[in-house]
């Protein structure tokens, strides 16, 4: 279902983007609101392309827990990202975290946690956490719980937190829609027509 999943993610996000864009333009024209009032989409051309790519990739991502084209694509991308982090950016902590997280899907059974509705909601939140991490340069990991707890409290009470998190919200929505399309086609999110037909043939 590789072809169905990438087409599903792309199609689902395309429909959402068009409807959201029409709503944005309508409200802005009739009510005089700024065109960037809607945080669910971005009007920056490069970011728009990025959102479509994210929707496509998240439409494939749940199948990294099994040998598949999706797995090859994602581990190829992760290798390039990790290689760049180590060799060019020297961001060893980020590289280690990505490497650790990359192991998790292959340790689970097929259609395990990668096909969970909870993961569908939480996984795309990385796009909101990354801007927070980069915008808050004083944040440093510490093994000392007292220091770490103070850092967590300072982050939560940080007054610019909503503004910074909003930067990645459009990407979060793109990832969520792509992920949801995968679970839908697999008959996990809702029972799709294709799943109903398969059950009917089985019976």
Residue pairs with C-beta under 8 A, 6 or more apart in sequence:
1 185
1 186
2 60
2 63
2 68
2 69
2 70
4 185
5 59
5 60
5 63
5 70
5 181
5 182
5 185
6 56
6 59
6 60
8 59
8 181
8 182
8 184
8 185
9 55
9 56
9 57
9 58
9 59
9 60
9 177
9 178
9 181
9 182
10 52
10 55
10 56
10 59
11 181
12 55
12 59
12 177
12 178
12 180
12 181
13 51
13 52
13 55
13 56
13 174
13 177
13 178
13 181
14 52
16 173
16 177
17 41
17 48
17 51
17 52
20 38
20 40
20 41
21 41
23 38
24 35
24 37
24 38
24 41
25 35
27 33
27 37
27 38
28 34
28 35
28 37
35 43
36 43
39 166
39 169
39 170
40 169
40 170
40 173
41 48
41 51
41 170
41 173
42 48
42 51
42 170
47 170
47 171
50 171
50 174
51 170
51 171
51 173
51 174
52 174
54 124
54 127
54 171
54 174
54 175
54 178
55 174
55 175
55 177
55 178
55 181
56 178
57 73
57 74
57 77
57 178
58 123
58 124
58 174
58 175
58 176
58 177
58 178
58 179
58 182
59 178
59 179
59 181
59 182
60 69
60 70
60 73
60 74
60 182
61 70
61 74
61 114
61 123
61 178
61 179
61 182
62 70
62 111
62 114
62 115
62 119
62 179
62 182
62 183
62 186
63 70
63 71
63 114
63 182
64 70
64 71
64 74
64 75
64 105
64 106
64 114
65 71
65 105
65 106
65 108
65 109
65 110
65 111
65 112
65 114
65 115
66 110
75 102
78 98
78 102
81 98
82 95
82 98
82 99
85 91
85 92
85 94
85 95
85 98
86 92
86 95
93 141
104 113
105 114
108 114
111 186
111 188
113 119
115 182
115 183
115 186
115 188
117 183
117 188
117 189
119 179
120 176
120 179
120 180
120 183
120 189
121 176
123 175
123 179
124 171
124 172
124 173
124 174
124 175
124 176
124 179
125 172
127 168
127 169
127 171
127 172
127 175
128 165
128 166
128 167
128 168
128 169
128 171
128 172
129 168
130 168
131 164
131 165
131 167
131 168
132 155
132 161
132 164
132 165
133 139
135 160
135 164
136 155
136 158
136 164
139 151
139 155
140 151
141 148
142 148
142 151
155 161
180 189
183 189
184 190
184 192
185 192
185 194
186 195
187 194
187 195
187 198
